[in-house]
């Protein structure tokens, strides 16, 4: 029987009085695409950094490919590939030399490292750009080069931390096309994101908020939890509208500048709502449930209000100034 690709039990991380992780339990199976989804400050990067052996937990255990991330750190590092939020490639080196350097650092013979670098560059569509300095590549090419760098050692598990942050839609789509190909070949992919459409590619998603996992399931099952369609309203007095709705049995969630309501047949009841609401409705829409709707229902706030979560992880830059905790 294969060991889980990731096994976390009772994981806690504190920075002084701030508790960034508050007892995390989760298991990721080999070959699974697993997304950790949450707003900035929810604890995503703190958990990611522990799994990637960059931080040590305060309590609890974390194992990657059956190895403890603290006591067997070097073995975990040899078995994984990683793409950080922030660029980690050497901008002055060519794409090929960045990969060659990584291969040599991991102990590959020079000829093997060069062959491996050329294979990966070709598979990711970077062969023509391989000889150019990384600083002269486009944003999408640099992120693909980061992915290529993580693949030099043919890792069993790939960690991606907000790997497409700052890319345009086309570049993000191209990046995930390559990641799906890697997953189809049997690699485990563990990634953090706060882009909803990126999380949809995962086999399972863990929603994290304020250092806790608030839900964990497939994308379809998470959205099915709402039990109907969604109405979103923008009014000139959300507080009054919410009170009026509550008096009539509607549970309206306030997400940023909108109110969210769930109903089995939202399109049928919306005209009646608009007719009787005692406030001016500036915008109304009906749609199928999204992961943002699920998060709002579970936590009482949407991703648009992500700044509220900052205390759980120490703020935007994290305790060491790198990434989002």
C-alpha positions as protocol buffer text, in pm:
chain_id: "A"
residue {
  index: 1
  type: UNK
  ca { x: 0 y: 0 z: 0 }
}
residue {
  index: 2
  type: UNK
  ca { x: 136 y: 340 z: -102 }
}
residue {
  index: 3
  type: UNK
  ca { x: 197 y: 606 z: 162 }
}
residue {
  index: 4
  type: UNK
  ca { x: 2 y: 931 z: 118 }
}
residue {
  index: 5
  type: UNK
  ca { x: 183 y: 1196 z: -82 }
}
residue {
  index: 6
  type: UNK
  ca { x: 110 y: 1441 z: 200 }
}
residue {
  index: 7
  type: UNK
  ca { x: -9 y: 1357 z: 553 }
}
residue {
  index: 8
  type: UNK
  ca { x: -68 y: 1637 z: 803 }
}
residue {
  index: 9
  type: UNK
  ca { x: -199 y: 1586 z: 1157 }
}
residue {
  index: 10
  type: UNK
  ca { x: -270 y: 1846 z: 1425 }
}
residue {
  index: 11
  type: UNK
  ca { x: -39 y: 2100 z: 1260 }
}
residue {
  index: 12
  type: UNK
  ca { x: 5 y: 2425 z: 1452 }
}
residue {
  index: 13
  type: UNK
  ca { x: 228 y: 2722 z: 1373 }
}
residue {
  index: 14
  type: UNK
  ca { x: 267 y: 3023 z: 1600 }
}
residue {
  index: 15
  type: UNK
  ca { x: 463 y: 3343 z: 1551 }
}
residue {
  index: 16
  type: UNK
  ca { x: 479 y: 3482 z: 1904 }
}
residue {
  index: 17
  type: UNK
  ca { x: 117 y: 3533 z: 2005 }
}
residue {
  index: 18
  type: UNK
  ca { x: -12 y: 3498 z: 1649 }
}
residue {
  index: 19
  type: UNK
  ca { x: -143 y: 3150 z: 1562 }
}
residue {
  index: 20
  type: UNK
  ca { x: -111 y: 3114 z: 1185 }
}
residue {
  index: 21
  type: UNK
  ca { x: -216 y: 2747 z: 1174 }
}
residue {
  index: 22
  type: UNK
  ca { x: -464 y: 2614 z: 1429 }
}
residue {
  index: 23
  type: UNK
  ca { x: -466 y: 2236 z: 1408 }
}
residue {
  index: 24
  type: UNK
  ca { x: -457 y: 2136 z: 1041 }
}
residue {
  index: 25
  type: UNK
  ca { x: -541 y: 1778 z: 937 }
}
residue {
  index: 26
  type: UNK
  ca { x: -534 y: 1668 z: 574 }
}
residue {
  index: 27
  type: UNK
  ca { x: -419 y: 1386 z: 347 }
}
residue {
  index: 28
  type: UNK
  ca { x: -322 y: 1408 z: -21 }
}
residue {
  index: 29
  type: UNK
  ca { x: -307 y: 1089 z: -226 }
}
residue {
  index: 30
  type: UNK
  ca { x: -32 y: 1006 z: -478 }
}
residue {
  index: 31
  type: UNK
  ca { x: -110 y: 1147 z: -822 }
}
residue {
  index: 32
  type: UNK
  ca { x: -372 y: 1388 z: -687 }
}
residue {
  index: 33
  type: UNK
  ca { x: -407 y: 1751 z: -787 }
}
residue {
  index: 34
  type: UNK
  ca { x: -478 y: 1920 z: -453 }
}
residue {
  index: 35
  type: UNK
  ca { x: -556 y: 2289 z: -411 }
}
residue {
  index: 36
  type: UNK
  ca { x: -530 y: 2496 z: -95 }
}
residue {
  index: 37
  type: UNK
  ca { x: -768 y: 2786 z: -149 }
}
residue {
  index: 38
  type: UNK
  ca { x: -812 y: 3089 z: 72 }
}
residue {
  index: 39
  type: UNK
  ca { x: -773 y: 3466 z: 93 }
}
residue {
  index: 40
  type: UNK
  ca { x: -447 y: 3639 z: 175 }
}
residue {
  index: 41
  type: UNK
  ca { x: -346 y: 3580 z: 535 }
}
residue {
  index: 42
  type: UNK
  ca { x: -555 y: 3262 z: 575 }
}
residue {
  index: 43
  type: UNK
  ca { x: -252 y: 3040 z: 639 }
}
residue {
  index: 44
  type: UNK
  ca { x: -190 y: 2905 z: 288 }
}
residue {
  index: 45
  type: UNK
  ca { x: 175 y: 2994 z: 256 }
}
residue {
  index: 46
  type: UNK
  ca { x: 256 y: 2902 z: 615 }
}
residue {
  index: 47
  type: UNK
  ca { x: 124 y: 2549 z: 554 }
}
residue {
  index: 48
  type: UNK
  ca { x: 291 y: 2538 z: 214 }
}
residue {
  index: 49
  type: UNK
  ca { x: 624 y: 2645 z: 362 }
}
residue {
  index: 50
  type: UNK
  ca { x: 611 y: 2375 z: 628 }
}
residue {
  index: 51
  type: UNK
  ca { x: 540 y: 2106 z: 369 }
}
residue {
  index: 52
  type: UNK
  ca { x: 825 y: 2241 z: 155 }
}
residue {
  index: 53
  type: UNK
  ca { x: 1061 y: 2222 z: 460 }
}
residue {
  index: 54
  type: UNK
  ca { x: 1112 y: 2600 z: 471 }
}
residue {
  index: 55
  type: UNK
  ca { x: 953 y: 2644 z: 815 }
}
residue {
  index: 56
  type: UNK
  ca { x: 912 y: 2415 z: 1112 }
}
residue {
  index: 57
  type: UNK
  ca { x: 578 y: 2358 z: 1283 }
}
residue {
  index: 58
  type: UNK
  ca { x: 514 y: 2456 z: 1643 }
}
residue {
  index: 59
  type: UNK
  ca { x: 318 y: 2134 z: 1701 }
}
residue {
  index: 60
  type: UNK
  ca { x: 178 y: 1843 z: 1507 }
}
residue {
  index: 61
  type: UNK
  ca { x: 332 y: 1642 z: 1224 }
}
residue {
  index: 62
  type: UNK
  ca { x: 369 y: 1673 z: 848 }
}
residue {
  index: 63
  type: UNK
  ca { x: 499 y: 1403 z: 616 }
}
residue {
  index: 64
  type: UNK
  ca { x: 569 y: 1425 z: 244 }
}
residue {
  index: 65
  type: UNK
  ca { x: 601 y: 1097 z: 53 }
}
residue {
  index: 66
  type: UNK
  ca { x: 622 y: 920 z: 388 }
}
residue {
  index: 67
  type: UNK
  ca { x: 908 y: 1136 z: 517 }
}
residue {
  index: 68
  type: UNK
  ca { x: 891 y: 1375 z: 810 }
}
residue {
  index: 69
  type: UNK
  ca { x: 945 y: 1734 z: 694 }
}
residue {
  index: 70
  type: UNK
  ca { x: 1153 y: 1818 z: 1001 }
}
residue {
  index: 71
  type: UNK
  ca { x: 1362 y: 1510 z: 1078 }
}
residue {
  index: 72
  type: UNK
  ca { x: 1396 y: 1398 z: 713 }
}
residue {
  index: 73
  type: UNK
  ca { x: 1411 y: 1739 z: 553 }
}
residue {
  index: 74
  type: UNK
  ca { x: 1688 y: 1660 z: 301 }
}
residue {
  index: 75
  type: UNK
  ca { x: 1510 y: 1349 z: 175 }
}
residue {
  index: 76
  type: UNK
  ca { x: 1189 y: 1550 z: 124 }
}
residue {
  index: 77
  type: UNK
  ca { x: 1378 y: 1818 z: -67 }
}
residue {
  index: 78
  type: UNK
  ca { x: 1539 y: 1565 z: -299 }
}
residue {
  index: 79
  type: UNK
  ca { x: 1199 y: 1421 z: -387 }
}
residue {
  index: 80
  type: UNK
  ca { x: 1010 y: 1745 z: -455 }
}
residue {
  index: 81
  type: UNK
  ca { x: 1000 y: 2028 z: -706 }
}
residue {
  index: 82
  type: UNK
  ca { x: 883 y: 2374 z: -604 }
}
residue {
  index: 83
  type: UNK
  ca { x: 766 y: 2697 z: -767 }
}
residue {
  index: 84
  type: UNK
  ca { x: 746 y: 2996 z: -533 }
}
residue {
  index: 85
  type: UNK
  ca { x: 531 y: 3308 z: -552 }
}
residue {
  index: 86
  type: UNK
  ca { x: 843 y: 3519 z: -591 }
}
residue {
  index: 87
  type: UNK
  ca { x: 1089 y: 3457 z: -879 }
}
residue {
  index: 88
  type: UNK
  ca { x: 1367 y: 3216 z: -785 }
}
residue {
  index: 89
  type: UNK
  ca { x: 1550 y: 3194 z: -1118 }
}
residue {
  index: 90
  type: UNK
  ca { x: 1879 y: 3374 z: -1178 }
}
residue {
  index: 91
  type: UNK
  ca { x: 1784 y: 3659 z: -1409 }
}
residue {
  index: 92
  type: UNK
  ca { x: 2132 y: 3701 z: -1563 }
}
residue {
  index: 93
  type: UNK
  ca { x: 2165 y: 3337 z: -1666 }
}
residue {
  index: 94
  type: UNK
  ca { x: 2002 y: 3191 z: -1975 }
}
residue {
  index: 95
  type: UNK
  ca { x: 1706 y: 2961 z: -1938 }
}
residue {
  index: 96
  type: UNK
  ca { x: 1921 y: 2660 z: -2021 }
}
residue {
  index: 97
  type: UNK
  ca { x: 2192 y: 2757 z: -1770 }
}
residue {
  index: 98
  type: UNK
  ca { x: 1931 y: 2805 z: -1495 }
}
residue {
  index: 99
  type: UNK
  ca { x: 1819 y: 2446 z: -1544 }
}
residue {
  index: 100
  type: UNK
  ca { x: 2173 y: 2315 z: -1582 }
}
residue {
  index: 101
  type: UNK
  ca { x: 2274 y: 2480 z: -1255 }
}
residue {
  index: 102
  type: UNK
  ca { x: 1979 y: 2322 z: -1073 }
}
residue {
  index: 103
  type: UNK
  ca { x: 2066 y: 1979 z: -1210 }
}
residue {
  index: 104
  type: UNK
  ca { x: 2427 y: 2011 z: -1098 }
}
residue {
  index: 105
  type: UNK
  ca { x: 2321 y: 2128 z: -751 }
}
residue {
  index: 106
  type: UNK
  ca { x: 2112 y: 1812 z: -721 }
}
residue {
  index: 107
  type: UNK
  ca { x: 2409 y: 1594 z: -815 }
}
residue {
  index: 108
  type: UNK
  ca { x: 2334 y: 1513 z: -1178 }
}
residue {
  index: 109
  type: UNK
  ca { x: 2642 y: 1459 z: -1399 }
}
residue {
  index: 110
  type: UNK
  ca { x: 2700 y: 1750 z: -1637 }
}
residue {
  index: 111
  type: UNK
  ca { x: 2596 y: 1562 z: -1951 }
}
residue {
  index: 112
  type: UNK
  ca { x: 2282 y: 1425 z: -1785 }
}
residue {
  index: 113
  type: UNK
  ca { x: 2189 y: 1767 z: -1648 }
}
residue {
  index: 114
  type: UNK
  ca { x: 2227 y: 1927 z: -1991 }
}
residue {
  index: 115
  type: UNK
  ca { x: 2021 y: 1654 z: -2158 }
}
residue {
  index: 116
  type: UNK
  ca { x: 1750 y: 1684 z: -1895 }
}
residue {
  index: 117
  type: UNK
  ca { x: 1743 y: 2064 z: -1929 }
}
residue {
  index: 118
  type: UNK
  ca { x: 1699 y: 2046 z: -2306 }
}
residue {
  index: 119
  type: UNK
  ca { x: 1422 y: 1785 z: -2273 }
}
residue {
  index: 120
  type: UNK
  ca { x: 1223 y: 1999 z: -2031 }
}
residue {
  index: 121
  type: UNK
  ca { x: 1274 y: 2321 z: -2225 }
}
residue {
  index: 122
  type: UNK
  ca { x: 1144 y: 2148 z: -2536 }
}
residue {
  index: 123
  type: UNK
  ca { x: 842 y: 1997 z: -2362 }
}
residue {
  index: 124
  type: UNK
  ca { x: 740 y: 2336 z: -2220 }
}
residue {
  index: 125
  type: UNK
  ca { x: 784 y: 2522 z: -2549 }
}
residue {
  index: 126
  type: UNK
  ca { x: 1092 y: 2713 z: -2432 }
}
residue {
  index: 127
  type: UNK
  ca { x: 1353 y: 2570 z: -2671 }
}
residue {
  index: 128
  type: UNK
  ca { x: 1378 y: 2886 z: -2880 }
}
residue {
  index: 129
  type: UNK
  ca { x: 1417 y: 3105 z: -2571 }
}
residue {
  index: 130
  type: UNK
  ca { x: 1661 y: 2873 z: -2393 }
}
residue {
  index: 131
  type: UNK
  ca { x: 1972 y: 3072 z: -2481 }
}
residue {
  index: 132
  type: UNK
  ca { x: 1836 y: 3413 z: -2378 }
}
residue {
  index: 133
  type: UNK
  ca { x: 1892 y: 3566 z: -2033 }
}
residue {
  index: 134
  type: UNK
  ca { x: 1592 y: 3504 z: -1810 }
}
residue {
  index: 135
  type: UNK
  ca { x: 1549 y: 3879 z: -1757 }
}
residue {
  index: 136
  type: UNK
  ca { x: 1473 y: 3915 z: -2131 }
}
residue {
  index: 137
  type: UNK
  ca { x: 1189 y: 3662 z: -2131 }
}
residue {
  index: 138
  type: UNK
  ca { x: 821 y: 3750 z: -2107 }
}
residue {
  index: 139
  type: UNK
  ca { x: 638 y: 3706 z: -1777 }
}
residue {
  index: 140
  type: UNK
  ca { x: 471 y: 3387 z: -1901 }
}
residue {
  index: 141
  type: UNK
  ca { x: 802 y: 3246 z: -2025 }
}
residue {
  index: 142
  type: UNK
  ca { x: 971 y: 3318 z: -1692 }
}
residue {
  index: 143
  type: UNK
  ca { x: 698 y: 3136 z: -1501 }
}
residue {
  index: 144
  type: UNK
  ca { x: 728 y: 2838 z: -1734 }
}
residue {
  index: 145
  type: UNK
  ca { x: 1103 y: 2852 z: -1673 }
}
residue {
  index: 146
  type: UNK
  ca { x: 1034 y: 2840 z: -1299 }
}
residue {
  index: 147
  type: UNK
  ca { x: 825 y: 2529 z: -1361 }
}
residue {
  index: 148
  type: UNK
  ca { x: 1099 y: 2380 z: -1580 }
}
residue {
  index: 149
  type: UNK
  ca { x: 1353 y: 2445 z: -1304 }
}
residue {
  index: 150
  type: UNK
  ca { x: 1134 y: 2256 z: -1057 }
}
residue {
  index: 151
  type: UNK
  ca { x: 1119 y: 1957 z: -1292 }
}
residue {
  index: 152
  type: UNK
  ca { x: 1491 y: 1910 z: -1357 }
}
residue {
  index: 153
  type: UNK
  ca { x: 1522 y: 1634 z: -1098 }
}
residue {
  index: 154
  type: UNK
  ca { x: 1201 y: 1458 z: -1210 }
}
residue {
  index: 155
  type: UNK
  ca { x: 1029 y: 1510 z: -870 }
}
residue {
  index: 156
  type: UNK
  ca { x: 757 y: 1284 z: -736 }
}
residue {
  index: 157
  type: UNK
  ca { x: 561 y: 1579 z: -597 }
}
residue {
  index: 158
  type: UNK
  ca { x: 532 y: 1934 z: -725 }
}
residue {
  index: 159
  type: UNK
  ca { x: 459 y: 2226 z: -490 }
}
residue {
  index: 160
  type: UNK
  ca { x: 323 y: 2545 z: -647 }
}
residue {
  index: 161
  type: UNK
  ca { x: 271 y: 2855 z: -430 }
}
residue {
  index: 162
  type: UNK
  ca { x: 57 y: 3117 z: -610 }
}
residue {
  index: 163
  type: UNK
  ca { x: 261 y: 3016 z: -914 }
}
residue {
  index: 164
  type: UNK
  ca { x: 70 y: 3232 z: -1164 }
}
residue {
  index: 165
  type: UNK
  ca { x: 43 y: 3545 z: -952 }
}
residue {
  index: 166
  type: UNK
  ca { x: 65 y: 3852 z: -1177 }
}
residue {
  index: 167
  type: UNK
  ca { x: 30 y: 3667 z: -1508 }
}
residue {
  index: 168
  type: UNK
  ca { x: -235 y: 3760 z: -1761 }
}
residue {
  index: 169
  type: UNK
  ca { x: -519 y: 3520 z: -1836 }
}
residue {
  index: 170
  type: UNK
  ca { x: -357 y: 3363 z: -2143 }
}
residue {
  index: 171
  type: UNK
  ca { x: -25 y: 3303 z: -1965 }
}
residue {
  index: 172
  type: UNK
  ca { x: -204 y: 3150 z: -1667 }
}
residue {
  index: 173
  type: UNK
  ca { x: -403 y: 2920 z: -1893 }
}
residue {
  index: 174
  type: UNK
  ca { x: -87 y: 2805 z: -2070 }
}
residue {
  index: 175
  type: UNK
  ca { x: 90 y: 2740 z: -1740 }
}
residue {
  index: 176
  type: UNK
  ca { x: -194 y: 2520 z: -1612 }
}
residue {
  index: 177
  type: UNK
  ca { x: -208 y: 2328 z: -1938 }
}
residue {
  index: 178
  type: UNK
  ca { x: 147 y: 2211 z: -1867 }
}
residue {
  index: 179
  type: UNK
  ca { x: 67 y: 2135 z: -1502 }
}
residue {
  index: 180
  type: UNK
  ca { x: -229 y: 1918 z: -1604 }
}
residue {
  index: 181
  type: UNK
  ca { x: 0 y: 1724 z: -1836 }
}
residue {
  index: 182
  type: UNK
  ca { x: 239 y: 1661 z: -1547 }
}
residue {
  index: 183
  type: UNK
  ca { x: -44 y: 1544 z: -1322 }
}
residue {
  index: 184
  type: UNK
  ca { x: -172 y: 1312 z: -1593 }
}
residue {
  index: 185
  type: UNK
  ca { x: 174 y: 1153 z: -1598 }
}
residue {
  index: 186
  type: UNK
  ca { x: 135 y: 1058 z: -1231 }
}
residue {
  index: 187
  type: UNK
  ca { x: 296 y: 1342 z: -1039 }
}
residue {
  index: 188
  type: UNK
  ca { x: 125 y: 1473 z: -728 }
}
residue {
  index: 189
  type: UNK
  ca { x: 59 y: 1848 z: -753 }
}
residue {
  index: 190
  type: UNK
  ca { x: -7 y: 2049 z: -435 }
}
residue {
  index: 191
  type: UNK
  ca { x: -81 y: 2415 z: -501 }
}
residue {
  index: 192
  type: UNK
  ca { x: -203 y: 2728 z: -329 }
}
residue {
  index: 193
  type: UNK
  ca { x: -409 y: 2991 z: -504 }
}
residue {
  index: 194
  type: UNK
  ca { x: -673 y: 3255 z: -454 }
}
residue {
  index: 195
  type: UNK
  ca { x: -782 y: 3243 z: -819 }
}
residue {
  index: 196
  type: UNK
  ca { x: -1112 y: 3056 z: -827 }
}
residue {
  index: 197
  type: UNK
  ca { x: -1076 y: 2924 z: -1180 }
}
residue {
  index: 198
  type: UNK
  ca { x: -734 y: 2776 z: -1096 }
}
residue {
  index: 199
  type: UNK
  ca { x: -872 y: 2584 z: -801 }
}
residue {
  index: 200
  type: UNK
  ca { x: -1132 y: 2423 z: -1031 }
}
residue {
  index: 201
  type: UNK
  ca { x: -859 y: 2210 z: -1196 }
}
residue {
  index: 202
  type: UNK
  ca { x: -793 y: 2031 z: -867 }
}
residue {
  index: 203
  type: UNK
  ca { x: -924 y: 1685 z: -784 }
}
residue {
  index: 204
  type: UNK
  ca { x: -994 y: 1813 z: -432 }
}
residue {
  index: 205
  type: UNK
  ca { x: -985 y: 2153 z: -266 }
}
residue {
  index: 206
  type: UNK
  ca { x: -922 y: 2250 z: 95 }
}
residue {
  index: 207
  type: UNK
  ca { x: -1075 y: 2586 z: 189 }
}
residue {
  index: 208
  type: UNK
  ca { x: -862 y: 2751 z: 457 }
}
residue {
  index: 209
  type: UNK
  ca { x: -954 y: 3050 z: 670 }
}
residue {
  index: 210
  type: UNK
  ca { x: -785 y: 3199 z: 976 }
}
residue {
  index: 211
  type: UNK
  ca { x: -551 y: 2902 z: 1007 }
}
residue {
  index: 212
  type: UNK
  ca { x: -818 y: 2630 z: 989 }
}
residue {
  index: 213
  type: UNK
  ca { x: -951 y: 2402 z: 715 }
}
residue {
  index: 214
  type: UNK
  ca { x: -1320 y: 2494 z: 690 }
}
residue {
  index: 215
  type: UNK
  ca { x: -1409 y: 2248 z: 412 }
}
residue {
  index: 216
  type: UNK
  ca { x: -1236 y: 1981 z: 203 }
}
residue {
  index: 217
  type: UNK
  ca { x: -1394 y: 1809 z: -95 }
}
residue {
  index: 218
  type: UNK
  ca { x: -1412 y: 1799 z: -474 }
}
residue {
  index: 219
  type: UNK
  ca { x: -1500 y: 2129 z: -648 }
}
residue {
  index: 220
  type: UNK
  ca { x: -1842 y: 1989 z: -750 }
}
residue {
  index: 221
  type: UNK
  ca { x: -1923 y: 1864 z: -399 }
}
residue {
  index: 222
  type: UNK
  ca { x: -1820 y: 2191 z: -236 }
}
residue {
  index: 223
  type: UNK
  ca { x: -2050 y: 2393 z: -461 }
}
residue {
  index: 224
  type: UNK
  ca { x: -2332 y: 2142 z: -412 }
}
residue {
  index: 225
  type: UNK
  ca { x: -2325 y: 2223 z: -39 }
}
residue {
  index: 226
  type: UNK
  ca { x: -2515 y: 2546 z: -107 }
}
residue {
  index: 227
  type: UNK
  ca { x: -2816 y: 2349 z: -227 }
}
residue {
  index: 228
  type: UNK
  ca { x: -2932 y: 2586 z: -498 }
}
residue {
  index: 229
  type: UNK
  ca { x: -2851 y: 2884 z: -713 }
}
residue {
  index: 230
  type: UNK
  ca { x: -2719 y: 3220 z: -599 }
}
residue {
  index: 231
  type: UNK
  ca { x: -2861 y: 3572 z: -605 }
}
residue {
  index: 232
  type: UNK
  ca { x: -2616 y: 3860 z: -563 }
}
residue {
  index: 233
  type: UNK
  ca { x: -2747 y: 4208 z: -491 }
}
residue {
  index: 234
  type: UNK
  ca { x: -2589 y: 4551 z: -467 }
}
residue {
  index: 235
  type: UNK
  ca { x: -2811 y: 4803 z: -289 }
}
residue {
  index: 236
  type: UNK
  ca { x: -2785 y: 5155 z: -155 }
}
residue {
  index: 237
  type: UNK
  ca { x: -2842 y: 5026 z: 201 }
}
residue {
  index: 238
  type: UNK
  ca { x: -2722 y: 4669 z: 253 }
}
residue {
  index: 239
  type: UNK
  ca { x: -2786 y: 4677 z: 629 }
}
residue {
  index: 240
  type: UNK
  ca { x: -3153 y: 4765 z: 582 }
}
residue {
  index: 241
  type: UNK
  ca { x: -3190 y: 4513 z: 300 }
}
residue {
  index: 242
  type: UNK
  ca { x: -3032 y: 4238 z: 509 }
}
residue {
  index: 243
  type: UNK
  ca { x: -3265 y: 4312 z: 805 }
}
residue {
  index: 244
  type: UNK
  ca { x: -3572 y: 4312 z: 577 }
}
residue {
  index: 245
  type: UNK
  ca { x: -3465 y: 3983 z: 419 }
}
residue {
  index: 246
  type: UNK
  ca { x: -3395 y: 3821 z: 757 }
}
residue {
  index: 247
  type: UNK
  ca { x: -3744 y: 3914 z: 879 }
}
residue {
  index: 248
  type: UNK
  ca { x: -3882 y: 3717 z: 583 }
}
residue {
  index: 249
  type: UNK
  ca { x: -3669 y: 3410 z: 636 }
}
residue {
  index: 250
  type: UNK
  ca { x: -3383 y: 3489 z: 396 }
}
residue {
  index: 251
  type: UNK
  ca { x: -3028 y: 3427 z: 520 }
}
residue {
  index: 252
  type: UNK
  ca { x: -2834 y: 3696 z: 335 }
}
residue {
  index: 253
  type: UNK
  ca { x: -2455 y: 3691 z: 358 }
}
residue {
  index: 254
  type: UNK
  ca { x: -2264 y: 4016 z: 321 }
}
residue {
  index: 255
  type: UNK
  ca { x: -1962 y: 3973 z: 94 }
}
residue {
  index: 256
  type: UNK
  ca { x: -1770 y: 4294 z: 35 }
}
residue {
  index: 257
  type: UNK
  ca { x: -2007 y: 4529 z: -148 }
}
residue {
  index: 258
  type: UNK
  ca { x: -2274 y: 4265 z: -218 }
}
residue {
  index: 259
  type: UNK
  ca { x: -2538 y: 4055 z: -51 }
}
residue {
  index: 260
  type: UNK
  ca { x: -2560 y: 3685 z: -136 }
}
residue {
  index: 261
  type: UNK
  ca { x: -2871 y: 3471 z: -107 }
}
residue {
  index: 262
  type: UNK
  ca { x: -2923 y: 3104 z: -191 }
}
residue {
  index: 263
  type: UNK
  ca { x: -3247 y: 2963 z: -330 }
}
residue {
  index: 264
  type: UNK
  ca { x: -3353 y: 2646 z: -511 }
}
residue {
  index: 265
  type: UNK
  ca { x: -3494 y: 2856 z: -798 }
}
residue {
  index: 266
  type: UNK
  ca { x: -3333 y: 3202 z: -777 }
}
residue {
  index: 267
  type: UNK
  ca { x: -3453 y: 3326 z: -1117 }
}
residue {
  index: 268
  type: UNK
  ca { x: -3816 y: 3263 z: -1017 }
}
residue {
  index: 269
  type: UNK
  ca { x: -3803 y: 3460 z: -691 }
}
residue {
  index: 270
  type: UNK
  ca { x: -3578 y: 3747 z: -798 }
}
residue {
  index: 271
  type: UNK
  ca { x: -3855 y: 3961 z: -962 }
}
residue {
  index: 272
  type: UNK
  ca { x: -4063 y: 3944 z: -643 }
}
residue {
  index: 273
  type: UNK
  ca { x: -3763 y: 4041 z: -432 }
}
residue {
  index: 274
  type: UNK
  ca { x: -3685 y: 4339 z: -653 }
}
residue {
  index: 275
  type: UNK
  ca { x: -4047 y: 4450 z: -638 }
}
residue {
  index: 276
  type: UNK
  ca { x: -4068 y: 4455 z: -258 }
}
residue {
  index: 277
  type: UNK
  ca { x: -3719 y: 4531 z: -125 }
}
residue {
  index: 278
  type: UNK
  ca { x: -3739 y: 4865 z: 63 }
}
residue {
  index: 279
  type: UNK
  ca { x: -3406 y: 4985 z: -83 }
}
residue {
  index: 280
  type: UNK
  ca { x: -3275 y: 5080 z: -425 }
}
residue {
  index: 281
  type: UNK
  ca { x: -3113 y: 4780 z: -597 }
}
residue {
  index: 282
  type: UNK
  ca { x: -2820 y: 4892 z: -808 }
}
residue {
  index: 283
  type: UNK
  ca { x: -2736 y: 4552 z: -949 }
}
residue {
  index: 284
  type: UNK
  ca { x: -2884 y: 4203 z: -933 }
}
residue {
  index: 285
  type: UNK
  ca { x: -2759 y: 3880 z: -1084 }
}
residue {
  index: 286
  type: UNK
  ca { x: -2834 y: 3510 z: -1069 }
}
residue {
  index: 287
  type: UNK
  ca { x: -2570 y: 3244 z: -1121 }
}
residue {
  index: 288
  type: UNK
  ca { x: -2464 y: 2891 z: -1037 }
}
residue {
  index: 289
  type: UNK
  ca { x: -2273 y: 2852 z: -707 }
}
residue {
  index: 290
  type: UNK
  ca { x: -1902 y: 2935 z: -717 }
}
residue {
  index: 291
  type: UNK
  ca { x: -1624 y: 2851 z: -475 }
}
residue {
  index: 292
  type: UNK
  ca { x: -1633 y: 3213 z: -360 }
}
residue {
  index: 293
  type: UNK
  ca { x: -2001 y: 3167 z: -271 }
}
residue {
  index: 294
  type: UNK
  ca { x: -1915 y: 2853 z: -73 }
}
residue {
  index: 295
  type: UNK
  ca { x: -1639 y: 3035 z: 115 }
}
residue {
  index: 296
  type: UNK
  ca { x: -1873 y: 3325 z: 191 }
}
residue {
  index: 297
  type: UNK
  ca { x: -2141 y: 3090 z: 322 }
}
residue {
  index: 298
  type: UNK
  ca { x: -1894 y: 2903 z: 543 }
}
residue {
  index: 299
  type: UNK
  ca { x: -1703 y: 3200 z: 682 }
}
residue {
  index: 300
  type: UNK
  ca { x: -1939 y: 3495 z: 651 }
}
residue {
  index: 301
  type: UNK
  ca { x: -1704 y: 3686 z: 422 }
}
residue {
  index: 302
  type: UNK
  ca { x: -1583 y: 3659 z: 66 }
}
residue {
  index: 303
  type: UNK
  ca { x: -1240 y: 3674 z: -87 }
}
residue {
  index: 304
  type: UNK
  ca { x: -1299 y: 4042 z: -157 }
}
residue {
  index: 305
  type: UNK
  ca { x: -1268 y: 4106 z: 219 }
}
residue {
  index: 306
  type: UNK
  ca { x: -942 y: 3908 z: 243 }
}
residue {
  index: 307
  type: UNK
  ca { x: -764 y: 4178 z: 439 }
}
residue {
  index: 308
  type: UNK
  ca { x: -970 y: 4076 z: 742 }
}
residue {
  index: 309
  type: UNK
  ca { x: -776 y: 3752 z: 762 }
}
residue {
  index: 310
  type: UNK
  ca { x: -433 y: 3908 z: 793 }
}
residue {
  index: 311
  type: UNK
  ca { x: -386 y: 3858 z: 1169 }
}
residue {
  index: 312
  type: UNK
  ca { x: -396 y: 3479 z: 1128 }
}
residue {
  index: 313
  type: UNK
  ca { x: -71 y: 3478 z: 938 }
}
residue {
  index: 314
  type: UNK
  ca { x: 114 y: 3792 z: 1030 }
}
residue {
  index: 315
  type: UNK
  ca { x: 7 y: 4018 z: 743 }
}
residue {
  index: 316
  type: UNK
  ca { x: 81 y: 4035 z: 375 }
}
residue {
  index: 317
  type: UNK
  ca { x: 452 y: 3971 z: 382 }
}
residue {
  index: 318
  type: UNK
  ca { x: 457 y: 3706 z: 654 }
}
residue {
  index: 319
  type: UNK
  ca { x: 695 y: 3696 z: 946 }
}
residue {
  index: 320
  type: UNK
  ca { x: 999 y: 3672 z: 723 }
}
residue {
  index: 321
  type: UNK
  ca { x: 873 y: 3914 z: 461 }
}
residue {
  index: 322
  type: UNK
  ca { x: 836 y: 3643 z: 199 }
}
residue {
  index: 323
  type: UNK
  ca { x: 497 y: 3572 z: 51 }
}
residue {
  index: 324
  type: UNK
  ca { x: 160 y: 3545 z: 213 }
}
residue {
  index: 325
  type: UNK
  ca { x: 127 y: 3339 z: 531 }
}
